[in-house]
Each structure stands twice: as structure tokens, then as C-alpha cells.
Amino acid sequence: MVKLSPSVLTADFLTLGEMLPKFEKSGVDMLHLDVMDGIFVPNLSIGFPVTESLYKHTNIPLDVHLMIKRPERYIDRFVKAGADIITVHYEACENPMSVVHLIHSYEMKAGI
């Protein structure tokens, strides 16, 4: 099964809101949100405000990819911001399976 998940990181943020109806109409399966903390990876990127805004303005599931050190610190915030799926990096977690269990405790899909 193939699923389409365009990355929001490559979007023109000035027109992102205008693109949501186009994504919905095209039938994309989810939107991929790369969250970078500038520590685990050198870049900084989107966070809670963009996730919350997208959640408020679309029904497309949000696939939040946490490229951050110790992601367990922010799972609850991204759940509240509207994430539908949360993916973390194995090497960014002290105990990866506990992070997966934490994500599952919110009845969400988790990925490593």
C-alpha cells in the first residue's frame, strides 16, 4: 500500500493555508511535519504553533516527525497540538520503547 505524505517543511509558508484545500482535494493521506530542535539535528524548524494551525484548518492527519533530543518531553504538547502520528529517532531517546509506549498511551500510532 502506498501513502502520500507531502512534507510541510518544503512549503512556502506564505501560501500554506491556501494549499490545504488543494491537498485535501488531491487525496493526500497525511501531512508530514518535520520538527527539528537545532540540537539533535542542526536545523530549527516548525513546532507547536504550525502544528496547531494546521490541525485547526484541515482534516488531513498530521504525521509529526520529531527530530529532537529526548522527544518524550514534548509528546503531550504535540498530541494537544493535533498530531495524529508521532515518529521519533531511536538514537534520540534514552529508552525508545518507553517513548513508543507513551505515544501509544494517547491511542496514537508511533514510529521509530
Backbone as a printed PyTorch tensor [residue, N CA C, xyz], in Angstrom:
tensor([[[ 0.8430, -1.1680,  0.0000],
         [ 0.0000,  0.0000,  0.0000],
         [ 0.8970,  1.2430,  0.0000]],

        [[ 0.6330,  2.1680, -0.8550],
         [ 1.3730,  3.4170, -0.9500],
         [ 0.5420,  4.5310, -0.3250]],

        [[ 1.1900,  5.3480,  0.4860],
         [ 0.5230,  6.5030,  1.0830],
         [ 1.3090,  7.7460,  0.7200]],

        [[ 0.5960,  8.8130,  0.4520],
         [ 1.2190, 10.0700,  0.0750],
         [ 1.2020, 11.0240,  1.2640]],

        [[ 2.3950, 11.5310,  1.6340],
         [ 2.5370, 12.4070,  2.7920],
         [ 3.4960, 13.5490,  2.4510]],

        [[ 2.9860, 14.6140,  1.8240],
         [ 3.8850, 15.7130,  1.4730],
         [ 4.4580, 16.3880,  2.7150]],

        [[ 5.7080, 16.8160,  2.5880],
         [ 6.4000, 17.4660,  3.6910],
         [ 6.0620, 18.9460,  3.7490]],

        [[ 5.6290, 19.4010,  4.9090],
         [ 5.3110, 20.8000,  5.1240],
         [ 6.5960, 21.6320,  5.1630]],

        [[ 7.7100, 21.0180,  5.5160],
         [ 8.9820, 21.7350,  5.6330],
         [ 9.3790, 22.4070,  4.3220]],

        [[ 8.9940, 21.8160,  3.2100],
         [ 9.3580, 22.3790,  1.9120],
         [ 8.3420, 23.3980,  1.4070]],

        [[ 7.3140, 23.6630,  2.1830],
         [ 6.2380, 24.5630,  1.7560],
         [ 6.6800, 26.0180,  1.7990]],

        [[ 6.0020, 26.8060,  1.0070],
         [ 6.0990, 28.2540,  1.1070],
         [ 5.0890, 28.6380,  2.1900]],

        [[ 5.5670, 29.0510,  3.3510],
         [ 4.6820, 29.2870,  4.4840],
         [ 3.7090, 30.4400,  4.2460]],

        [[ 4.0260, 31.3040,  3.3110],
         [ 3.0840, 32.3810,  2.9890],
         [ 1.8430, 31.8610,  2.2870]],

        [[ 1.9470, 30.7040,  1.6380],
         [ 0.8040, 30.1630,  0.8980],
         [ 0.3220, 28.8280,  1.4460]],

        [[ 0.8550, 28.3960,  2.5630],
         [ 0.4930, 27.0810,  3.1090],
         [-1.0050, 26.9540,  3.3520]],

        [[-1.6240, 27.9600,  3.9080],
         [-3.0690, 27.9150,  4.1500],
         [-3.8610, 27.7630,  2.8670]],

        [[-3.4060, 28.4000,  1.8040],
         [-4.0720, 28.2820,  0.5040],
         [-3.9120, 26.8890, -0.0970]],

        [[-2.8440, 26.2080,  0.2860],
         [-2.5640, 24.8870, -0.2640],
         [-3.4080, 23.7910,  0.3900]],

        [[-3.8850, 23.9910,  1.6090],
         [-4.6170, 22.9350,  2.3110],
         [-5.8060, 22.4030,  1.5240]],

        [[-6.6780, 23.2520,  0.9600],
         [-7.7860, 22.7000,  0.1650],
         [-7.3010, 21.9000, -1.0450]],

        [[-6.1770, 22.3210, -1.6190],
         [-5.6180, 21.5830, -2.7620],
         [-5.1270, 20.2120, -2.3220]],

        [[-4.4770, 20.1490, -1.1580],
         [-4.0370, 18.8540, -0.6200],
         [-5.2420, 17.9620, -0.3490]],

        [[-6.2710, 18.5320,  0.2650],
         [-7.4730, 17.7530,  0.5820],
         [-8.1160, 17.2090, -0.6850]],

        [[-8.2350, 18.0590, -1.6800],
         [-8.8570, 17.6560, -2.9360],
         [-8.0390, 16.5920, -3.6620]],

        [[-6.7130, 16.6660, -3.5300],
         [-5.8450, 15.7130, -4.2260],
         [-5.8290, 14.3360, -3.5660]],

        [[-6.3260, 14.2630, -2.3210],
         [-6.4090, 12.9770, -1.6460],
         [-5.1470, 12.5400, -0.9270]],

        [[-4.2760, 13.4770, -0.5420],
         [-3.0880, 13.0700,  0.2100],
         [-3.5360, 12.3630,  1.4880]],

        [[-2.7310, 11.4140,  1.9320],
         [-3.0880, 10.6000,  3.0970],
         [-2.7960, 11.2910,  4.4260]],

        [[-1.7420, 12.1120,  4.4460],
         [-1.3470, 12.8100,  5.6620],
         [-0.3770, 13.9140,  5.2790]],

        [[-0.1470, 14.8270,  6.2100],
         [ 0.8720, 15.8510,  6.0280],
         [ 2.0360, 15.5240,  6.9500]],

        [[ 3.2510, 15.5920,  6.4130],
         [ 4.4550, 15.2530,  7.1670],
         [ 5.0640, 16.5300,  7.7330]],

        [[ 5.1860, 16.5960,  9.0580],
         [ 5.7390, 17.7640,  9.7280],
         [ 7.0710, 17.3950, 10.3670]],

        [[ 8.1620, 17.9160,  9.8000],
         [ 9.4940, 17.6940, 10.3650],
         [ 9.7450, 18.7320, 11.4510]],

        [[ 9.9570, 18.2490, 12.6740],
         [10.2110, 19.1300, 13.8130],
         [11.6630, 18.9300, 14.2210]],

        [[12.4720, 20.0010, 14.1120],
         [13.9030, 19.9240, 14.4140],
         [14.2420, 20.9080, 15.5190]],

        [[15.0910, 20.4720, 16.4470],
         [15.3800, 21.2930, 17.6230],
         [16.7060, 22.0480, 17.5670]],

        [[17.5150, 21.8630, 16.5320],
         [18.8070, 22.5180, 16.4740],
         [19.8570, 21.8570, 17.3520]],

        [[19.4830, 20.7680, 18.0370],
         [20.4210, 20.0230, 18.8870],
         [20.6210, 18.6280, 18.3130]],

        [[19.5320, 17.8680, 18.1850],
         [19.6360, 16.5280, 17.6040],
         [20.0410, 16.6120, 16.1370]],

        [[19.4950, 17.5650, 15.4440],
         [19.9000, 17.8940, 14.0740],
         [20.2020, 19.3920, 14.0600]],

        [[21.0470, 19.8370, 13.1450],
         [21.4920, 21.2330, 13.1930],
         [20.4400, 22.2760, 12.8390]],

        [[19.4000, 21.9160, 12.1470],
         [18.4000, 22.8980, 11.7290],
         [17.3140, 23.0810, 12.7700]],

        [[16.6850, 24.2290, 12.7440],
         [15.4710, 24.5030, 13.5040],
         [14.3220, 24.4950, 12.5150]],

        [[13.1670, 24.0660, 12.9410],
         [12.0310, 24.0500, 12.0150],
         [10.7400, 24.2860, 12.7830]],

        [[ 9.6550, 23.8320, 12.2050],
         [ 8.3220, 24.0770, 12.7540],
         [ 8.1290, 23.4120, 14.1090]],

        [[ 7.1460, 23.8930, 14.8340],
         [ 6.8690, 23.3400, 16.1520],
         [ 5.3930, 23.3590, 16.4540]],

        [[ 5.0660, 23.6710, 17.6980],
         [ 3.6760, 23.6270, 18.1510],
         [ 2.7600, 24.5820, 17.3940]],

        [[ 3.1540, 25.8470, 17.1640],
         [ 2.2130, 26.7750, 16.5080],
         [ 1.7890, 26.3300, 15.1040]],

        [[ 2.7220, 25.8440, 14.3110],
         [ 2.3570, 25.4010, 12.9560],
         [ 1.4990, 24.1500, 13.0300]],

        [[ 1.8400, 23.2300, 13.9250],
         [ 1.0420, 22.0150, 14.1000],
         [-0.3870, 22.3830, 14.5020]],

        [[-0.5300, 23.2760, 15.4670],
         [-1.8580, 23.7040, 15.9260],
         [-2.6460, 24.3670, 14.7990]],

        [[-1.9920, 25.2240, 14.0350],
         [-2.6750, 25.9120, 12.9350],
         [-3.1560, 24.9380, 11.8810]],

        [[-2.3020, 24.0010, 11.5080],
         [-2.7100, 23.0100, 10.5070],
         [-3.8780, 22.1760, 11.0240]],

        [[-3.8120, 21.7650, 12.2940],
         [-4.8730, 20.9570, 12.8910],
         [-6.2170, 21.6880, 12.8350]],

        [[-6.1850, 23.0040, 13.0730],
         [-7.4150, 23.7940, 13.0740],
         [-8.0150, 23.9720, 11.6820]],

        [[-7.1870, 23.8480, 10.6500],
         [-7.6370, 24.2100,  9.3090],
         [-7.7080, 23.0590,  8.3080]],

        [[-7.4560, 21.8290,  8.7590],
         [-7.5690, 20.7030,  7.8420],
         [-7.9610, 19.4380,  8.6000]],

        [[-8.5550, 18.5070,  7.8820],
         [-8.8650, 17.1930,  8.4470],
         [-7.8330, 16.1540,  8.0320]],

        [[-6.8300, 16.5710,  7.2900],
         [-5.7740, 15.6400,  6.8800],
         [-4.9700, 15.2560,  8.1250]],

        [[-4.7500, 13.9630,  8.3560],
         [-3.9440, 13.5490,  9.5080],
         [-2.5460, 14.1700,  9.4750]],

        [[-2.0310, 14.5030, 10.6490],
         [-0.7140, 15.1160, 10.7720],
         [ 0.2870, 14.0940, 11.2910]],

        [[ 1.2890, 13.8290, 10.4750],
         [ 2.3680, 12.8980, 10.7990],
         [ 3.5470, 13.7320, 11.2940]],

        [[ 3.7340, 13.7740, 12.6100],
         [ 4.7490, 14.6270, 13.2120],
         [ 6.0260, 13.8150, 13.4460]],

        [[ 7.0870, 14.2340, 12.7810],
         [ 8.3870, 13.5600, 12.8120],
         [ 9.3050, 14.3690, 13.7210]],

        [[ 9.5300, 13.8850, 14.9310],
         [10.3180, 14.6160, 15.9170],
         [11.8010, 14.2830, 15.7680]],

        [[12.5340, 15.2060, 15.2030],
         [13.9870, 15.0910, 15.1050],
         [14.5770, 15.9540, 16.2080]],

        [[14.2710, 15.5250, 17.4490],
         [14.6610, 16.3010, 18.6150],
         [15.2310, 15.3800, 19.6850]],

        [[16.1150, 15.9110, 20.4900],
         [16.7110, 15.1730, 21.5960],
         [15.6700, 14.9800, 22.6910]],

        [[15.5880, 13.7620, 23.2120],
         [14.6380, 13.4120, 24.2760],
         [13.2110, 13.8300, 23.9250]],

        [[12.6670, 13.2670, 22.8520],
         [11.3390, 13.6640, 22.3820],
         [10.2180, 13.4110, 23.3770]],

        [[10.4310, 12.5380, 24.3290],
         [ 9.3760, 12.2490, 25.3100],
         [ 8.9540, 13.5130, 26.0600]],

        [[ 9.8270, 14.5150, 26.1210],
         [ 9.4980, 15.7710, 26.8040],
         [ 8.3470, 16.5150, 26.1250]],

        [[ 8.1330, 16.2380, 24.8400],
         [ 7.1760, 17.0310, 24.0690],
         [ 6.0140, 16.2320, 23.4810]],

        [[ 5.9260, 14.9550, 23.7750],
         [ 4.8480, 14.1320, 23.2110],
         [ 3.4830, 14.7170, 23.5720]],

        [[ 3.2720, 15.0140, 24.8330],
         [ 1.9790, 15.5440, 25.2820],
         [ 1.6230, 16.8400, 24.5520]],

        [[ 2.5930, 17.7260, 24.3760],
         [ 2.3330, 19.0060, 23.6950],
         [ 1.9520, 18.8000, 22.2360]],

        [[ 2.6230, 17.8480, 21.5540],
         [ 2.2700, 17.6100, 20.1530],
         [ 0.9380, 16.8920, 20.0190]],

        [[ 0.5990, 16.0510, 20.9790],
         [-0.7350, 15.4400, 20.9860],
         [-1.7820, 16.5420, 21.1050]],

        [[-1.5890, 17.4510, 22.0450],
         [-2.5390, 18.5580, 22.2390],
         [-2.5600, 19.5050, 21.0460]],

        [[-1.4420, 19.6000, 20.3240],
         [-1.3670, 20.4760, 19.1510],
         [-2.0800, 19.8790, 17.9450]],

        [[-2.3740, 18.5580, 17.9980],
         [-3.1440, 17.9550, 16.9160],
         [-2.4590, 16.8480, 16.1440]],

        [[-1.3120, 16.3790, 16.6030],
         [-0.6350, 15.2800, 15.9110],
         [-1.5210, 14.0380, 15.8840]],

        [[-1.4670, 13.3120, 14.7740],
         [-2.1830, 12.0410, 14.6550],
         [-1.2270, 10.8570, 14.7410]],

        [[-0.0160, 11.0600, 14.2690],
         [ 1.0420, 10.0490, 14.2690],
         [ 2.3040, 10.7510, 14.7450]],

        [[ 3.0720, 10.1080, 15.6230],
         [ 4.3380, 10.6920, 16.0640],
         [ 5.4480,  9.6810, 15.8190]],

        [[ 6.4880, 10.1650, 15.1360],
         [ 7.6660,  9.3520, 14.8520],
         [ 8.8630,  9.9860, 15.5330]],

        [[ 9.6920,  9.1590, 16.1560],
         [10.8960,  9.6300, 16.8370],
         [12.1040,  8.8750, 16.2980]],

        [[13.2860,  9.3740, 16.6060],
         [14.5240,  8.6960, 16.2270],
         [15.0050,  7.8490, 17.4040]],

        [[15.3480,  6.6190, 17.1140],
         [15.8180,  5.6740, 18.1240],
         [16.9510,  6.2790, 18.9490]],

        [[17.9320,  6.8530, 18.2520],
         [19.1250,  7.3510, 18.9390],
         [18.8850,  8.6630, 19.6880]],

        [[17.7060,  9.2610, 19.5500],
         [17.3840, 10.4950, 20.2710],
         [16.7220, 10.2090, 21.6120]],

        [[16.4410,  8.9270, 21.8690],
         [15.7050,  8.5250, 23.0780],
         [16.6110,  7.7360, 24.0120]],

        [[16.4790,  7.9920, 25.3120],
         [17.2020,  7.1620, 26.2810],
         [16.6080,  5.7620, 26.3220]],

        [[15.2820,  5.6690, 26.2300],
         [14.5970,  4.3860, 26.2190],
         [13.5210,  4.4380, 25.1340]],

        [[13.8810,  4.0560, 23.9000],
         [12.9560,  4.1950, 22.7720],
         [11.6050,  3.5160, 22.9720]],

        [[11.5980,  2.3270, 23.5690],
         [10.3210,  1.6310, 23.7280],
         [ 9.4080,  2.3280, 24.7250]],

        [[ 9.9840,  2.9890, 25.7330],
         [ 9.1250,  3.7320, 26.6580],
         [ 8.4880,  4.9200, 25.9410]],

        [[ 9.2000,  5.4960, 24.9790],
         [ 8.6330,  6.5990, 24.2070],
         [ 7.4920,  6.0790, 23.3290]],

        [[ 7.6900,  4.9250, 22.7150],
         [ 6.6310,  4.3120, 21.9000],
         [ 5.4120,  4.0270, 22.7700]],

        [[ 5.6320,  3.4910, 23.9550],
         [ 4.5150,  3.2100, 24.8750],
         [ 3.8110,  4.5090, 25.2910]],

        [[ 4.5900,  5.5650, 25.4960],
         [ 3.9960,  6.8530, 25.8470],
         [ 3.0930,  7.3430, 24.7110]],

        [[ 3.5790,  7.2610, 23.4840],
         [ 2.7770,  7.6760, 22.3350],
         [ 1.5180,  6.8150, 22.2400]],

        [[ 1.6680,  5.5120, 22.4030],
         [ 0.5120,  4.6020, 22.3530],
         [-0.4830,  4.8860, 23.4770]],

        [[ 0.0030,  5.4020, 24.6050],
         [-0.9080,  5.6950, 25.7160],
         [-1.9280,  6.7710, 25.3390]],

        [[-1.6330,  7.5390, 24.3050],
         [-2.5710,  8.5370, 23.7800],
         [-3.4230,  7.9600, 22.6490]],

        [[-3.3320,  6.6300, 22.4880],
         [-4.0670,  5.9190, 21.4420],
         [-3.7110,  6.4540, 20.0500]],

        [[-2.4150,  6.6610, 19.8620],
         [-1.8790,  7.1700, 18.6080],
         [-0.9310,  6.1590, 18.0020]],

        [[-0.6890,  6.2970, 16.7040],
         [ 0.3250,  5.4930, 16.0310],
         [ 1.6860,  6.0970, 16.3510]],

        [[ 2.6800,  5.2130, 16.5060],
         [ 4.0460,  5.6290, 16.7950],
         [ 4.9870,  5.0130, 15.7680]],

        [[ 6.0480,  5.7310, 15.5010],
         [ 7.0670,  5.2110, 14.5970],
         [ 8.4460,  5.5230, 15.1260]],

        [[ 9.3800,  4.6500, 14.7780],
         [10.7920,  4.8880, 15.1250],
         [11.5720,  4.8420, 13.8300]]])
